[in-house]
Amino acid sequence: MAYRGDSWNFRILNFIGIFFIFTFIFVETFLILNQFEHIHFSNKKIIFENKNNLLKGNLFFTGDIEGFIKTSSCEGNRRLISRIAYIIKSYENYLYFDIGDFSDFSMESNKLKIPFLLEFYKYLKILAINLTKKDYYFLKDEFIKSKKVNFISANLKSSPKLANTIKTIDYFPLKLANNKKEKIIKVAVTGLTDKRRIVGKWAKKVFILEQQRALKEIIKKYKNREADFFILLYHDSFRKLKDLLSNFNYKNINLVIGSYGNFISKKLFYINGIPVAFIGNRGRVLGHIKIYNYSENKYFIKYVPIKIQYFFPEDRKIRDLIKQIS
């Protein structure tokens, strides 16, 4: 009898364990699928659809990809950025930015990775890449001069021959989500990078302005141009951003999107009244922001970090390009 009792106890514990495992899988799957406005399965493939695809105001951003075209070998061959491309391309109307640090840490590997990543950004019609010190070191001058993609930075001062190709501020039109009628606003975008020290025979000389000084200069320029919405691309720690925004009242800034290392904000933070979203983690997460206009010069911002999963569909073109350099 004791043996039978032990057997039943084991069965009950086993059942409870299985129940909790399936509950966890169900909840995790629900949270993942709930990141998107609409998702369904077709022929055992996941199909992303924006049920309000004509509704405007979609803004996507990545950061700190660090040459991770695929994830590390211990996590398997997941080709995360081909899945990022699939999600972004499923939207008809969007703005896409990269916060910076897309390059690897090796000059040799960057010979293949940087040309690929620039093609990746061009394919997704990226509007601007916040140029960091590390990316600038690894980028060949001809890549910057080619203008395949738009590089931007308020505090990175490059060599005079590249000064005209790296913008300090740029302006883009954005069609907003509006219940009454379509509205197009003018968006001003600038970027700030960190001041870390990088050494090496390949290192180019570059000067990084103090962030507060550079931002104040940019805002002066911004005031002289008619723009409705101001976005700051920020590549530095959250603590430094908090110090930057707390020490001065930047009323003109409407949104900060940042990336640094592995820090990911699950929701919007507010620093001195300014909404802030952080993303990073080597392409494992895609930032999605939707901007609504609910009254004159007033905006509602919704932020969702999308955790990229290995079972998400891949963009075929990016997948094939990855295979060519693997």
LOKOL-154323 format. One line per 4 residues: number of its first residue (from 1); their letters; for each residue x, y, z of C-alpha. Coordinates in Angstrom, 1 decimal. Example, Ala and Ser with C-alpha at 12.3 -4.5 7.8 and 13.67 -1.06 7.14 Angstrom:
BEGIN
1) AS) 12.3 -4.5 7.8 | 13.7 -1.1 7.1
# end
This chain:
BEGIN
1) MAYR) 0.0 0.0 0.0 | 2.8 2.4 0.8 | 4.3 1.8 -2.6 | 0.9 2.5 -4.3
5) GDSW) 0.6 5.7 -2.2 | 4.0 6.8 -3.3 | 3.1 6.0 -6.9 | 0.0 8.2 -6.7
9) NFRI) 1.9 11.0 -5.1 | 4.4 10.9 -7.9 | 1.6 10.9 -10.5 | 0.0 13.9 -8.8
13) LNFI) 3.3 15.8 -8.7 | 4.0 14.9 -12.3 | 0.6 16.1 -13.4 | 1.0 19.4 -11.5
17) GIFF) 4.4 19.9 -13.1 | 3.1 19.3 -16.6 | 0.2 21.6 -15.9 | 2.5 24.5 -14.9
21) IFTF) 4.7 23.9 -18.0 | 1.8 24.1 -20.4 | 0.4 27.1 -18.6 | 3.8 28.9 -18.9
25) IFVE) 4.0 28.0 -22.6 | 0.4 29.2 -23.2 | 1.0 32.5 -21.4 | 4.4 33.2 -23.1
29) TFLI) 2.8 32.5 -26.5 | -0.1 34.8 -25.8 | 2.2 37.6 -24.7 | 4.3 37.2 -27.9
33) LNQF) 1.4 37.2 -30.2 | -0.2 40.0 -28.4 | 2.7 42.3 -29.4 | 1.1 42.6 -32.9
37) EHIH) -2.2 44.2 -33.9 | -3.2 41.1 -35.8 | -1.6 37.7 -36.4 | -2.9 34.4 -37.7
41) FSNK) -1.5 31.1 -38.9 | -1.7 30.0 -42.6 | -0.2 26.7 -43.9 | 1.7 26.4 -40.6
45) KIIF) 3.4 29.8 -41.2 | 2.9 32.9 -39.1 | 1.4 35.8 -41.0 | 1.8 39.3 -39.6
49) ENKN) -0.9 41.8 -40.6 | -1.6 45.2 -39.4 | -5.4 45.3 -39.2 | -5.1 49.1 -39.6
53) NLLK) -2.4 49.0 -42.2 | -3.5 52.2 -43.8 | -3.4 53.8 -40.4 | -0.2 55.8 -40.2
57) GNLF) 2.3 56.8 -37.5 | 4.4 53.6 -37.3 | 8.0 54.1 -36.2 | 10.4 51.1 -35.9
61) FTGD) 13.9 51.2 -34.4 | 16.8 48.9 -33.8 | 20.1 49.3 -32.0 | 23.3 47.6 -30.8
65) IEGF) 23.1 44.9 -33.5 | 26.9 44.6 -33.2 | 27.3 42.5 -36.3 | 25.0 39.8 -35.0
69) IKTS) 23.5 38.9 -38.4 | 22.8 35.5 -36.8 | 22.7 34.8 -33.1 | 25.6 33.2 -31.3
73) SCEG) 26.2 29.5 -32.1 | 25.0 28.4 -28.7 | 21.5 29.7 -29.6 | 21.3 28.2 -33.0
77) NRRL) 21.1 29.7 -36.4 | 18.1 32.1 -36.0 | 18.9 34.9 -38.4 | 17.1 37.5 -36.3
81) ISRI) 17.5 40.4 -38.7 | 15.8 38.6 -41.5 | 12.8 38.2 -39.2 | 13.0 41.9 -38.2
85) AYII) 12.9 42.7 -42.0 | 9.8 40.5 -42.4 | 7.9 42.4 -39.6 | 8.9 45.9 -40.8
89) KSYE) 8.0 45.0 -44.4 | 4.6 43.8 -43.4 | 3.7 47.5 -42.7 | 3.0 49.7 -45.7
93) NYLY) 3.7 53.0 -43.9 | 6.5 53.3 -41.4 | 9.7 55.3 -40.4 | 12.7 53.2 -39.5
97) FDIG) 15.8 54.3 -37.6 | 18.9 52.6 -36.1 | 20.4 53.9 -32.9 | 23.9 52.8 -33.8
101) DFSD) 26.6 50.3 -33.0 | 25.6 48.0 -35.9 | 29.3 47.0 -36.6 | 31.2 44.1 -35.1
105) FSME) 34.3 44.4 -32.9 | 36.6 42.9 -35.5 | 38.0 44.6 -38.6 | 38.2 41.3 -40.4
109) SNKL) 34.6 40.3 -39.9 | 33.3 43.8 -40.7 | 34.7 43.5 -44.2 | 31.7 41.2 -44.9
113) KIPF) 29.2 42.4 -42.3 | 29.2 46.1 -42.9 | 28.4 46.0 -46.6 | 25.6 43.5 -45.8
117) LLEF) 24.2 45.6 -43.1 | 24.2 48.7 -45.3 | 22.2 46.7 -47.9 | 19.9 45.6 -45.1
121) YKYL) 19.2 49.1 -44.1 | 18.8 50.3 -47.6 | 16.3 47.5 -48.4 | 14.2 48.6 -45.4
125) KILA) 14.4 52.2 -46.5 | 16.0 53.4 -43.3 | 15.8 57.1 -42.8 | 18.8 57.6 -40.5
129) INLT) 21.5 55.7 -38.6 | 22.8 57.4 -35.5 | 26.5 57.2 -36.1 | 28.5 56.1 -33.1
133) KKDY) 32.2 56.3 -32.5 | 32.7 52.5 -33.0 | 30.7 52.5 -36.3 | 32.7 55.5 -37.6
137) YFLK) 36.0 53.8 -36.8 | 35.0 50.7 -38.8 | 33.2 52.4 -41.7 | 35.3 53.0 -44.8
141) DEFI) 35.0 56.6 -46.1 | 33.5 55.5 -49.3 | 30.6 53.8 -47.5 | 29.7 57.2 -45.8
145) KSKK) 30.2 59.1 -49.1 | 28.1 56.7 -51.1 | 25.0 57.9 -49.3 | 23.4 54.5 -49.5
149) VNFI) 22.1 55.3 -46.0 | 21.7 58.5 -44.1 | 24.1 58.9 -41.2 | 23.3 61.5 -38.5
153) SANL) 25.0 62.8 -35.3 | 24.9 66.0 -33.4 | 28.1 65.4 -31.4 | 30.4 63.3 -33.6
157) KSSP) 32.7 65.5 -35.5 | 34.4 63.6 -38.3 | 37.1 64.6 -40.7 | 36.4 67.7 -42.9
161) KLAN) 36.1 65.6 -46.0 | 33.2 63.7 -44.5 | 31.6 66.7 -42.6 | 29.0 67.4 -45.3
165) TIKT) 27.9 63.8 -45.6 | 27.1 63.3 -41.8 | 24.1 65.4 -40.9 | 23.6 66.9 -37.5
169) IDYF) 19.8 67.1 -37.9 | 17.3 66.0 -40.6 | 13.6 66.3 -41.3 | 11.1 63.7 -42.5
173) PLKL) 7.3 63.8 -43.2 | 5.2 61.4 -41.1 | 1.6 60.5 -41.8 | -0.1 60.2 -38.4
177) ANNK) -2.9 58.0 -37.2 | -6.0 60.2 -36.8 | -9.6 59.2 -36.3 | -11.0 62.2 -38.3
181) KEKI) -8.6 62.7 -41.2 | -5.1 62.0 -42.4 | -2.5 64.4 -41.1 | 1.1 64.8 -42.2
185) IKVA) 3.6 66.3 -39.8 | 7.2 67.3 -40.1 | 9.5 65.3 -37.9 | 13.0 66.6 -36.9
189) VTGL) 15.6 63.9 -36.0 | 19.0 64.2 -34.4 | 21.4 61.8 -32.6 | 23.9 61.7 -29.8
193) TDKR) 26.6 59.1 -29.2 | 28.7 58.0 -26.2 | 32.2 59.2 -25.6 | 34.0 55.9 -24.9
197) RIVG) 37.6 55.4 -25.8 | 38.4 53.0 -28.7 | 42.0 52.2 -29.6 | 43.6 50.3 -32.5
201) KWAK) 45.8 50.8 -35.6 | 42.6 51.2 -37.7 | 41.1 53.8 -35.4 | 40.3 57.1 -37.1
205) KVFI) 40.6 60.4 -35.2 | 37.3 61.7 -34.2 | 36.1 64.3 -31.7 | 32.9 63.8 -29.6
209) LEQQ) 31.3 67.0 -28.4 | 29.8 67.1 -24.9 | 26.2 65.9 -25.2 | 24.5 68.8 -23.5
213) RALK) 26.4 71.4 -25.5 | 25.7 69.6 -28.8 | 22.0 69.2 -28.0 | 21.5 72.8 -27.1
217) EIIK) 23.1 73.9 -30.4 | 20.8 71.5 -32.4 | 17.7 72.8 -30.6 | 18.6 76.4 -31.6
221) KYKN) 18.7 75.3 -35.2 | 15.5 73.4 -34.8 | 13.7 76.5 -33.5 | 14.4 78.3 -36.7
225) READ) 12.8 75.5 -38.8 | 9.1 74.7 -38.8 | 8.8 71.2 -37.4 | 6.0 69.6 -35.5
229) FFIL) 7.7 66.7 -33.7 | 11.3 66.3 -32.4 | 13.0 62.8 -32.0 | 16.3 62.3 -30.3
233) LYHD) 18.3 59.1 -31.2 | 20.4 58.3 -28.2 | 23.3 55.9 -27.9 | 24.6 56.0 -24.3
237) SFRK) 23.5 54.6 -20.9 | 20.1 55.3 -19.4 | 21.8 56.9 -16.4 | 23.6 59.4 -18.6
241) LKDL) 20.4 60.2 -20.5 | 18.6 60.8 -17.2 | 21.3 63.2 -16.2 | 21.2 65.0 -19.6
245) LSNF) 17.4 65.5 -19.6 | 17.2 66.3 -15.9 | 19.8 69.1 -15.9 | 18.0 71.1 -18.6
249) NYKN) 14.4 71.7 -19.6 | 14.3 70.4 -23.2 | 10.7 71.4 -24.0 | 11.2 70.9 -27.7
253) INLV) 12.0 67.1 -27.5 | 8.9 65.0 -28.0 | 10.5 61.5 -27.9 | 13.8 59.9 -27.1
257) IGSY) 14.6 56.4 -28.6 | 17.8 54.9 -27.3 | 19.9 51.8 -27.3 | 22.9 50.8 -25.2
261) GNFI) 24.1 47.2 -24.5 | 21.4 44.9 -23.3 | 19.0 47.3 -21.6 | 15.4 47.1 -22.8
265) SKKL) 12.5 49.2 -21.5 | 9.3 47.2 -21.5 | 7.3 50.5 -21.4 | 7.8 54.2 -21.9
269) FYIN) 9.8 56.0 -19.2 | 9.3 59.7 -18.6 | 12.3 61.9 -17.8 | 11.4 65.5 -17.1
273) GIPV) 8.1 64.9 -18.9 | 9.8 63.5 -22.1 | 8.8 59.9 -23.1 | 11.8 57.5 -23.5
277) AFIG) 12.1 54.0 -25.0 | 15.2 51.9 -24.9 | 16.0 48.9 -27.1 | 19.1 46.8 -27.8
281) NRGR) 20.3 43.3 -27.2 | 21.9 42.5 -30.5 | 18.8 42.4 -32.7 | 16.8 40.2 -30.3
285) VLGH) 14.2 43.0 -29.9 | 12.6 45.4 -32.4 | 11.2 48.7 -31.1 | 7.7 49.7 -32.4
289) IKIY) 6.2 53.0 -31.7 | 2.8 54.3 -33.0 | 2.2 58.1 -32.8 | -1.4 59.3 -32.7
293) NYSE) -2.5 62.9 -33.1 | -5.6 63.5 -30.9 | -5.7 67.3 -31.0 | -3.7 70.2 -32.4
297) NKYF) 0.0 69.7 -31.7 | -0.8 67.1 -29.0 | 0.3 63.4 -29.5 | -0.3 60.1 -27.9
301) IKYV) 2.6 57.7 -28.1 | 2.2 53.9 -27.8 | 5.4 51.8 -27.4 | 5.7 48.0 -27.8
305) PIKI) 9.1 46.1 -27.7 | 8.8 43.1 -30.0 | 10.9 40.1 -28.9 | 12.1 38.4 -32.1
309) QYFF) 11.4 34.6 -32.0 | 13.1 31.9 -34.0 | 9.7 30.7 -35.4 | 8.8 34.1 -36.9
313) PEDR) 8.9 34.2 -40.7 | 12.0 35.4 -42.5 | 12.2 38.0 -45.3 | 13.5 35.9 -48.3
317) KIRD) 15.8 38.5 -49.7 | 17.6 39.1 -46.4 | 17.7 35.4 -45.6 | 19.4 34.7 -49.0
321) LIKQ) 21.9 37.5 -48.5 | 22.8 36.0 -45.1 | 23.4 32.6 -46.6 | 25.8 34.1 -49.2
325) IS) 28.1 35.5 -46.5 | 27.8 32.6 -44.0
# end
